Amino acid sequence: MELGEDSRGADVSLSTCNACCTIWLTYRIDEPHYHRSGRWWRVDVAAADASTLSAATARDHVERSPAGFVGGSFFDSPGRAVTAPITVR
């Protein structure tokens, strides 16, 4: 489910894993005028919190998460695990 774009131009979406039913928040930034700027963060979301998330609150949720994944050309990675503190930059 697409939540839209936040004030910083990040694309925000929620998805549910078919295998384990985990709800994932994905926060993507791409600045085409900068080389190797594509980056994303993915963190799990409690079912009770999913209905209250919006594009405007997504970044805070990512940065408050105890663990998640990051990837993209900015990180020179197709994806890797990270733990808190998670900083969106």
Summary of the structure (lengths in Angstrom):
residues: 89
radius of gyration: 12.5
end to end distance: 23.4
largest distance: 38.1
contacts: 230
relative contact order: 0.22
helix: 19%
strand: 42%
